[in-house]
Amino acid sequence: MGRTPADPSHRRRGPIRRWLDARRHSRRAAQQSRRQRQTAHHDARRAELRDLLADLVDAVDSTEAARVAALIRRIIRIDPHHPRLFGLAARWAIHRNNLAQAVRWLDAHPHPTDDTRLLALLLQCRTGDKALAHLQLSDWCRSPDAPATAHALLATLDDQTDLAPTSQADPATRTGAVHAPAWQAHALQCVARDDLDAAKSQIGLLAHRFSADPSINAWLKSLELDQTAHDQPVSVAIVDELAGQLLDRTHVIGVLVRAQRHQPQPAQIDLLRRALRRLVDDLPEPLPAVEALAELSIMAADPDEARRWIERGLAISPYSAKLALMLNQVSDAAEAESRPNVALSVLRRCADAHPSYPDVRRAMILRCRDAGLNQIALQEARRWADQAPDLHTAQQVLRELAA
């Protein structure tokens, strides 16, 4: 039996429904009010953030350190991950000549652009950490998306004599070392399909990048490829012609060597070595050619000839950081334990002459360790870390020795 409007039980439910409706309406009104307050608060914070960023843009080039610091703190409280904050803070750190702090700001950038990455790498170079910058830049330039400015910066770093051999000095610190198994597999695939030219090119790349790695050297020797079956001898006329051209354009010698450093071609390396041998004695300033011959000999896996050119170069320039690092590269473990240790003596001499070259000092300390002078190496590393607390290379060497 259904209820009618006159039913007493129906009249009793009327106030309950009205109360529920009122409660739902009140809840919706409260939620809407809360959303409005949140939106207003968010808009106010965004407006405040815009004003603070505008003030920071005006203040970073001033000398008001306290004002800039206060603005940065206020922006961090509002939005600690705002992209413009990192760029402006790095700019302020550069203005105050605090380059290490600028690098930290740029490294922490939540959305790094090509420009911020390049700026961070440039600042790393200025703080003396060229080795790490060079490795990061080399890794970046392997990507097809790397901008032309990154390749230009890499070429500029390669052109600096105190940095060029750094990426080859220690296989454990090379960014590309993790790719060695892939390169080995590719070389074996080339051998399997009888593409010996491609195999030799790949093997030349391995020998160049990992010449100081005993396991890679043993693997390369185990292949025992026929070196004469596919080698095309270069005529004497071509060698003489190239030597004549290089004699008139000595500035391109470094460019040719850098090209082989990034993409070694055994035939071209051999041609360059033969041409440079022809002209080196006719140059008024033979040091660039001597350095090139030493590096090309390392690429060709000819450490004995590399050592001869290095010794000749050191006789011309006893404090050459580039030659010292190459000598360290070709010096094997047996020599490291001999007395006197020639490589260690040269590295120590160059490190004293160039205290701002972290690559040379790092190589000198590690050579001390390899020579069994562990206590001296640790003392040198601690002294260096104390002198340069913001230098990544110094702290890394200390951690490596203290481990």
C-alpha positions in Angstrom: 0.0 0.0 0.0 1.6 3.3 -1.2 1.9 6.4 0.9 0.0 9.5 0.1 1.1 13.1 0.7 -1.2 13.1 3.7 0.7 10.2 5.2 2.3 11.3 8.5 5.5 9.3 7.8 6.0 11.2 4.5 5.6 14.5 6.3 8.3 13.4 8.8 10.8 12.8 5.9 10.5 16.3 4.5 12.7 18.1 7.0 15.4 15.4 6.6 15.5 15.9 2.9 15.7 19.6 3.3 18.6 19.3 5.8 20.5 16.9 3.4 20.0 19.3 0.5 21.1 22.2 2.6 24.2 20.3 3.7 25.1 19.3 0.1 24.7 22.9 -1.0 26.8 24.1 1.9 29.5 21.6 1.1 29.5 22.6 -2.6 29.7 26.2 -1.7 32.6 25.6 0.7 34.5 23.6 -2.0 33.9 26.3 -4.6 35.0 29.0 -2.1 38.1 26.9 -1.3 38.9 26.5 -5.0 38.5 30.2 -5.5 40.8 31.0 -2.6 43.4 28.5 -3.9 43.2 30.0 -7.4 43.5 33.5 -6.0 46.5 32.4 -3.9 48.1 30.7 -6.8 47.6 33.7 -9.0 49.0 35.9 -6.3 52.0 33.7 -6.0 52.5 33.6 -9.7 52.3 37.4 -9.8 54.8 37.6 -6.9 57.1 35.2 -8.7 57.0 37.2 -11.9 57.8 40.3 -9.9 60.7 38.6 -8.1 62.2 37.2 -11.3 62.0 40.7 -12.9 63.7 42.2 -9.8 66.3 39.4 -10.0 67.0 40.2 -13.6 67.7 43.8 -12.7 69.7 42.9 -9.7 72.1 40.2 -11.0 74.3 42.7 -12.8 74.5 45.0 -9.8 76.7 44.9 -6.7 73.8 44.4 -4.3 74.8 40.9 -3.1 72.4 40.9 -0.1 69.4 41.9 -2.3 70.2 39.2 -4.9 70.6 36.5 -2.2 67.3 37.5 -0.6 65.5 37.4 -4.0 66.9 34.0 -4.7 65.8 32.7 -1.3 62.2 34.1 -1.9 62.0 32.5 -5.3 63.2 29.2 -4.0 60.4 29.3 -1.4 57.8 29.9 -4.1 59.1 27.6 -6.8 62.4 25.9 -6.2 62.5 24.3 -9.7 61.7 27.4 -11.8 64.0 27.2 -14.9 64.8 30.9 -14.9 66.0 30.7 -11.4 68.9 28.4 -12.3 70.0 30.6 -15.2 69.9 33.8 -13.3 71.6 32.4 -10.2 74.4 31.0 -12.4 74.7 34.4 -14.1 75.0 36.1 -10.6 77.6 33.5 -9.6 79.6 34.3 -12.8 79.3 38.0 -12.1 80.9 37.4 -8.7 83.5 35.2 -10.3 82.3 32.2 -8.3 82.5 29.8 -11.3 82.2 26.6 -9.3 78.9 27.7 -7.9 77.7 28.7 -11.4 78.5 25.2 -12.6 76.5 23.7 -9.8 73.5 25.9 -10.6 73.6 24.9 -14.3 74.1 21.2 -13.5 71.0 21.3 -11.3 68.9 22.9 -14.1 65.6 20.9 -14.4 65.3 21.5 -18.1 68.8 22.1 -19.5 69.0 23.6 -23.0 71.9 23.4 -25.4 73.0 26.9 -24.3 73.0 26.1 -20.6 74.9 22.8 -21.2 77.5 24.7 -23.3 77.8 27.4 -20.6 78.3 24.8 -17.9 81.1 23.1 -20.0 82.8 26.4 -20.6 82.7 27.3 -16.9 84.2 23.8 -16.1 87.1 24.6 -18.4 87.6 28.0 -16.7 87.6 26.3 -13.3 90.4 24.0 -14.4 88.4 20.9 -14.8 89.0 20.6 -18.6 89.4 16.8 -18.6 85.8 16.3 -17.3 84.4 18.9 -19.6 86.2 17.3 -22.6 84.8 13.9 -21.7 81.3 15.2 -21.3 81.5 17.2 -24.5 82.9 14.2 -26.4 80.0 12.1 -25.2 77.5 14.8 -26.2 79.0 15.2 -29.7 78.5 11.5 -30.4 74.8 12.2 -30.4 73.3 13.2 -33.8 71.3 15.9 -32.0 74.5 17.7 -30.8 74.5 21.3 -32.0 77.3 22.7 -34.2 78.4 24.9 -31.3 79.2 21.8 -29.3 81.4 20.4 -32.1 83.1 23.8 -32.4 83.8 23.8 -28.6 85.2 20.3 -28.8 87.5 21.3 -31.7 88.7 24.3 -29.6 89.4 22.1 -26.6 91.2 19.6 -28.8 93.4 22.4 -30.2 94.7 23.2 -26.7 98.0 21.5 -26.3 97.6 20.8 -22.6 94.3 18.9 -23.1 94.5 17.0 -26.3 95.8 13.6 -25.1 93.8 13.6 -21.8 90.9 11.5 -23.1 93.3 8.8 -24.0 95.5 8.7 -20.8 93.5 6.5 -18.5 90.9 4.0 -19.9 89.1 3.9 -16.5 88.2 7.6 -16.8 87.1 7.6 -20.4 83.4 8.2 -21.0 83.6 6.0 -24.2 85.2 3.1 -22.3 81.7 1.6 -21.8 81.4 1.2 -25.6 84.5 -1.0 -26.0 82.5 -4.3 -26.0 80.2 -2.9 -28.8 83.2 -1.9 -30.8 84.8 -5.3 -30.3 81.6 -7.0 -31.4 81.4 -4.8 -34.5 85.0 -5.6 -35.4 84.4 -9.4 -35.1 81.3 -9.0 -37.4 83.5 -7.3 -40.0 86.0 -10.1 -39.8 83.3 -12.7 -40.1 82.0 -11.2 -43.4 85.6 -10.8 -44.7 85.3 -7.0 -44.7 88.9 -6.6 -43.5 89.1 -2.9 -44.4 86.2 -2.1 -42.0 87.6 -4.5 -39.4 91.0 -2.7 -39.5 89.3 0.6 -39.2 87.4 -0.6 -36.2 90.5 -2.2 -34.7 92.4 1.1 -35.3 89.7 2.9 -33.3 90.0 0.5 -30.5 93.8 0.6 -30.4 93.6 4.4 -30.3 90.9 4.8 -27.7 92.1 2.0 -25.4 95.8 1.7 -25.9 96.4 1.7 -22.2 94.0 -1.1 -21.4 95.9 -4.4 -21.2 92.8 -6.5 -21.8 92.0 -4.6 -25.0 95.6 -4.9 -26.2 95.6 -8.6 -25.6 92.4 -9.0 -27.5 93.7 -7.0 -30.4 96.9 -9.1 -30.6 94.8 -12.3 -30.6 93.1 -11.3 -33.8 96.4 -11.4 -35.8 94.8 -9.9 -39.0 96.8 -10.1 -42.2 98.2 -6.6 -42.4 99.5 -6.9 -46.0 96.6 -8.6 -47.8 94.5 -5.4 -48.2 97.0 -2.6 -47.5 97.3 -0.3 -50.5 100.9 1.1 -50.5 101.0 4.9 -51.0 103.3 6.1 -53.7 106.4 8.2 -52.8 105.0 10.9 -55.1 101.9 11.3 -53.0 103.9 11.4 -49.8 106.2 14.1 -51.3 103.2 16.1 -52.5 101.5 16.0 -49.1 104.8 16.9 -47.4 105.2 19.9 -49.6 101.6 21.1 -48.9 102.1 20.7 -45.2 105.4 22.5 -45.3 103.5 25.6 -46.6 100.5 25.1 -44.4 101.8 23.9 -41.0 98.6 25.2 -39.3 96.6 22.3 -40.8 98.8 19.6 -39.2 96.8 19.8 -35.9 93.5 19.7 -37.8 94.5 16.5 -39.7 95.7 14.9 -36.4 92.4 15.8 -34.7 90.5 14.2 -37.6 92.3 10.9 -37.0 91.8 11.2 -33.3 88.1 11.2 -33.7 87.9 8.7 -36.6 91.2 6.8 -37.1 91.9 5.5 -40.5 95.1 3.4 -40.6 96.0 4.2 -44.2 95.7 8.0 -43.6 97.6 7.8 -40.3 100.5 6.0 -42.2 100.4 8.6 -45.0 100.5 11.5 -42.4 103.4 9.9 -40.5 105.4 9.4 -43.7 104.8 13.0 -44.9 105.6 14.5 -41.5 108.9 12.6 -41.3 109.9 14.1 -44.6 109.3 17.7 -43.5 110.0 17.8 -39.8 113.7 18.6 -40.2 112.9 21.5 -42.6 110.5 23.3 -40.3 111.8 26.4 -38.4 109.6 25.4 -35.5 109.4 21.6 -35.5 107.6 21.1 -32.2 104.0 20.9 -33.7 105.1 18.3 -36.2 107.0 16.3 -33.6 103.9 16.3 -31.3 101.8 15.2 -34.2 104.2 12.4 -35.1 104.2 11.2 -31.5 100.4 11.1 -31.3 100.1 9.5 -34.7 102.5 6.8 -33.6 100.3 6.1 -30.6 97.3 5.8 -32.9 99.3 3.3 -35.0 100.1 1.3 -31.9 103.9 2.0 -32.3 104.9 3.0 -28.8 108.6 2.8 -29.5 108.5 5.4 -32.3 106.1 7.4 -30.2 108.6 7.5 -27.4 111.4 8.6 -29.7 109.3 11.6 -31.0 108.2 12.4 -27.4 111.9 12.5 -26.3 112.8 14.7 -29.2 109.9 17.0 -28.4 110.8 17.2 -24.7 114.3 18.2 -25.7 112.7 21.1 -27.6 110.1 21.9 -24.9 110.9 20.3 -21.6 107.7 21.6 -19.9 105.2 20.5 -22.6 102.2 19.2 -20.9 101.0 17.5 -24.0 104.2 15.5 -24.4 104.3 14.7 -20.7 100.8 13.2 -20.9 101.7 11.2 -24.1 104.8 9.9 -22.4 102.7 8.8 -19.5 100.4 7.0 -21.9 103.1 5.0 -23.6 104.9 4.1 -20.4 104.0 0.6 -19.4 103.7 -1.0 -16.0 107.2 -2.5 -16.1 108.7 0.9 -16.6 106.5 2.4 -13.8 108.3 0.2 -11.3 111.8 1.0 -12.7 114.3 3.5 -11.3 114.5 6.2 -12.4 110.9 6.5 -13.6 111.3 8.8 -16.6 107.6 9.4 -17.1 107.2 10.4 -13.4 110.1 12.8 -13.5 108.7 14.5 -16.6 105.2 14.7 -15.2 106.4 16.1 -11.9 108.5 18.7 -13.8 105.5 19.8 -15.9 103.1 19.8 -12.9 105.4 22.1 -11.1 105.7 24.3 -14.2 101.9 24.3 -14.9 100.1 24.2 -11.5 96.8 25.1 -13.2 96.8 22.0 -15.4 94.7 19.4 -13.5 95.3 16.7 -16.1 99.1 16.8 -15.7 98.9 16.8 -11.9 96.4 13.9 -11.9 98.6 11.9 -14.2 101.6 12.6 -12.0 99.8 11.4 -8.8 98.6 8.3 -10.5 102.0 7.6 -11.9 103.4 7.8 -8.3 100.9 5.2 -7.3 101.8 3.0 -10.2 105.5 3.3 -9.3 104.7 1.9 -5.8 105.0 5.3 -4.1 101.6 5.0 -2.6 102.3 7.3 0.5 103.7 10.0 -1.7 100.8 9.8 -4.1 98.3 10.1 -1.2 100.1 13.0 0.2 100.2 14.8 -3.1 96.5 14.1 -3.6 95.6 15.4 -0.2 97.6 18.6 -0.7 96.0 19.1 -4.1 92.5 18.6 -2.7 93.2 21.1 0.1 94.5 23.6 -2.4 91.6 23.2 -4.8 88.5 22.2 -2.8 86.1 23.1 -5.6 88.1 21.1 -8.3 86.3 17.9 -9.2 89.4 16.2 -10.6 91.4 16.8 -7.4 88.6 15.4 -5.2 88.1 12.4 -7.5 91.8 11.5 -7.4 91.8 11.7 -3.6 88.8 9.4 -3.3 90.4 7.0 -5.7 93.6 6.8 -3.7 91.9 6.7 -0.3 89.6 3.9 -1.3 
